[in-house]
Amino acid sequence: MGILERKMRHKEEIRTGILGAAWHMVVTDGWQSLSIRKIADAIEYSIPVIYNHFENKEAILLEFSKEGYQKLAVSLDNARKTVTSPTQQLEVMAVAYWDFAFENKEYYQLMFGLGIPACEMINQITEIKEMTGILLSTIKDALIQAKNEEADYFLKYHGYWSILHGLVSIQMIENSGKTDTFKKMILKDAISGFCKSLAL
């Protein structure tokens, strides 16, 4: 192995170590616990070393956010492939979205903690664009199936996502004692109503 290859490997090892330490902090103490100084202490490197790999804490958060969107896109796409009807796809994708949110709370809270990403973020970040594209294309197909192509598919997308994110957010902060089965029934009922509205 040449000197350049060794340097590149060492650099990648440090970067991996930074992300590993950061993720451990997040899982243990939450996103608010994350700081460049704590990461440096955890991996036993100086603070400037961290800044050589990430411009600031926000850059580390963005890296995790991208990972989250990529994982969510895979979950949605896998769910979509299990059925052929666009409306059924929207229903199974809603459940996949729900499951992702509660199985990956740390990712979800970072990805959507401040609400839906702005259009410029969607266009600039590949992982967000991919996830959004899966939802948009399925809604377009559902509108075609419902013979309602003149409907504003982007408006429908926002309605669909608002239902998903709204119900997930409520359940994340609510401690009602209701069973997971009942909570998913609420989700399925809401999405069923949404799917019917596509034909209106």
PEJO-V507499 format. One record per residue. N is the residue number from 1. RES is the residue in one letter. NEAR is the number of other ideal C-beta (glycine too) atoms within 10 Angstrom. D_CENTER is the distance of its C-alpha to the mean C-alpha in Angstrom with 1 decimal. Layout:
n = {N | N}
res = {RES | RES}
near = {NEAR | NEAR}
d_center = {D_CENTER | D_CENTER}
This chain:
n = {1 | 2 | 3 | 4 | 5 | 6 | 7 | 8 | 9 | 10 | 11 | 12 | 13 | 14 | 15 | 16 | 17 | 18 | 19 | 20 | 21 | 22 | 23 | 24 | 25 | 26 | 27 | 28 | 29 | 30 | 31 | 32 | 33 | 34 | 35 | 36 | 37 | 38 | 39 | 40 | 41 | 42 | 43 | 44 | 45 | 46 | 47 | 48 | 49 | 50 | 51 | 52 | 53 | 54 | 55 | 56 | 57 | 58 | 59 | 60 | 61 | 62 | 63 | 64 | 65 | 66 | 67 | 68 | 69 | 70 | 71 | 72 | 73 | 74 | 75 | 76 | 77 | 78 | 79 | 80 | 81 | 82 | 83 | 84 | 85 | 86 | 87 | 88 | 89 | 90 | 91 | 92 | 93 | 94 | 95 | 96 | 97 | 98 | 99 | 100 | 101 | 102 | 103 | 104 | 105 | 106 | 107 | 108 | 109 | 110 | 111 | 112 | 113 | 114 | 115 | 116 | 117 | 118 | 119 | 120 | 121 | 122 | 123 | 124 | 125 | 126 | 127 | 128 | 129 | 130 | 131 | 132 | 133 | 134 | 135 | 136 | 137 | 138 | 139 | 140 | 141 | 142 | 143 | 144 | 145 | 146 | 147 | 148 | 149 | 150 | 151 | 152 | 153 | 154 | 155 | 156 | 157 | 158 | 159 | 160 | 161 | 162 | 163 | 164 | 165 | 166 | 167 | 168 | 169 | 170 | 171 | 172 | 173 | 174 | 175 | 176 | 177 | 178 | 179 | 180 | 181 | 182 | 183 | 184 | 185 | 186 | 187 | 188 | 189 | 190 | 191 | 192 | 193 | 194 | 195 | 196 | 197 | 198 | 199 | 200}
res = {M | G | I | L | E | R | K | M | R | H | K | E | E | I | R | T | G | I | L | G | A | A | W | H | M | V | V | T | D | G | W | Q | S | L | S | I | R | K | I | A | D | A | I | E | Y | S | I | P | V | I | Y | N | H | F | E | N | K | E | A | I | L | L | E | F | S | K | E | G | Y | Q | K | L | A | V | S | L | D | N | A | R | K | T | V | T | S | P | T | Q | Q | L | E | V | M | A | V | A | Y | W | D | F | A | F | E | N | K | E | Y | Y | Q | L | M | F | G | L | G | I | P | A | C | E | M | I | N | Q | I | T | E | I | K | E | M | T | G | I | L | L | S | T | I | K | D | A | L | I | Q | A | K | N | E | E | A | D | Y | F | L | K | Y | H | G | Y | W | S | I | L | H | G | L | V | S | I | Q | M | I | E | N | S | G | K | T | D | T | F | K | K | M | I | L | K | D | A | I | S | G | F | C | K | S | L | A | L}
near = {7 | 7 | 7 | 8 | 9 | 10 | 10 | 12 | 11 | 10 | 12 | 11 | 10 | 16 | 15 | 12 | 17 | 23 | 17 | 13 | 21 | 26 | 17 | 12 | 18 | 20 | 11 | 8 | 11 | 11 | 15 | 8 | 12 | 19 | 13 | 17 | 10 | 14 | 24 | 18 | 12 | 15 | 16 | 9 | 17 | 9 | 13 | 9 | 15 | 23 | 13 | 14 | 18 | 19 | 11 | 11 | 16 | 10 | 11 | 22 | 18 | 16 | 17 | 19 | 21 | 15 | 17 | 22 | 22 | 16 | 18 | 24 | 21 | 15 | 21 | 23 | 16 | 12 | 21 | 21 | 10 | 11 | 14 | 8 | 13 | 21 | 20 | 14 | 24 | 24 | 19 | 18 | 24 | 24 | 16 | 19 | 25 | 20 | 13 | 22 | 23 | 13 | 11 | 17 | 13 | 14 | 21 | 21 | 16 | 19 | 25 | 19 | 11 | 8 | 8 | 16 | 19 | 11 | 10 | 8 | 14 | 17 | 12 | 11 | 17 | 12 | 17 | 23 | 17 | 17 | 25 | 21 | 14 | 20 | 21 | 18 | 15 | 21 | 27 | 17 | 17 | 24 | 19 | 13 | 14 | 17 | 9 | 15 | 10 | 7 | 17 | 10 | 20 | 12 | 10 | 21 | 18 | 13 | 15 | 25 | 17 | 12 | 17 | 22 | 16 | 11 | 20 | 19 | 16 | 12 | 19 | 12 | 6 | 10 | 6 | 9 | 6 | 12 | 9 | 10 | 7 | 10 | 18 | 16 | 12 | 13 | 19 | 14 | 10 | 16 | 23 | 14 | 10 | 21 | 21 | 11 | 14 | 22 | 13 | 7}
d_center = {38.1 | 38.8 | 38.4 | 35.6 | 33.6 | 34.1 | 32.9 | 29.8 | 29.1 | 29.9 | 27.5 | 24.7 | 25.6 | 25.5 | 22.1 | 20.8 | 22.8 | 21.3 | 17.7 | 19.0 | 20.8 | 18.1 | 15.7 | 18.8 | 19.4 | 16.0 | 16.3 | 19.9 | 20.1 | 16.8 | 15.3 | 18.5 | 20.5 | 19.3 | 22.1 | 23.6 | 26.8 | 25.4 | 23.7 | 27.0 | 28.9 | 26.8 | 27.2 | 30.8 | 30.5 | 31.5 | 29.1 | 30.1 | 28.8 | 25.3 | 25.7 | 27.0 | 23.5 | 21.2 | 22.5 | 21.3 | 18.9 | 16.5 | 16.5 | 15.5 | 12.6 | 11.5 | 11.9 | 9.7 | 6.9 | 7.8 | 7.9 | 4.5 | 3.7 | 7.1 | 6.9 | 5.0 | 7.6 | 10.2 | 9.9 | 10.3 | 13.0 | 14.8 | 15.1 | 16.3 | 18.9 | 20.5 | 22.2 | 23.8 | 24.1 | 21.5 | 21.7 | 21.3 | 18.3 | 16.7 | 17.8 | 16.6 | 13.1 | 13.0 | 14.0 | 11.5 | 8.7 | 10.8 | 11.5 | 8.1 | 7.8 | 11.3 | 11.5 | 8.9 | 9.7 | 10.0 | 6.5 | 5.5 | 8.6 | 8.2 | 5.2 | 7.2 | 10.4 | 12.3 | 11.3 | 10.2 | 10.3 | 13.9 | 15.4 | 16.6 | 13.2 | 12.0 | 15.4 | 15.4 | 12.3 | 12.4 | 8.9 | 7.8 | 11.1 | 10.8 | 7.9 | 9.9 | 13.1 | 12.6 | 12.5 | 15.3 | 17.5 | 17.5 | 18.5 | 21.1 | 22.5 | 22.7 | 24.6 | 26.9 | 27.5 | 28.4 | 30.7 | 29.0 | 28.1 | 29.3 | 26.6 | 24.0 | 21.0 | 18.9 | 20.1 | 19.3 | 15.7 | 15.5 | 17.4 | 15.2 | 11.9 | 14.1 | 15.3 | 12.1 | 10.7 | 14.3 | 15.2 | 12.3 | 13.3 | 16.9 | 16.7 | 15.0 | 18.0 | 20.6 | 22.9 | 24.9 | 25.9 | 25.0 | 24.1 | 20.7 | 22.6 | 23.7 | 20.2 | 19.0 | 22.2 | 21.3 | 18.0 | 19.9 | 22.7 | 20.7 | 19.0 | 22.5 | 23.9 | 21.4 | 22.4 | 26.0 | 25.7 | 24.8 | 28.4 | 29.8}
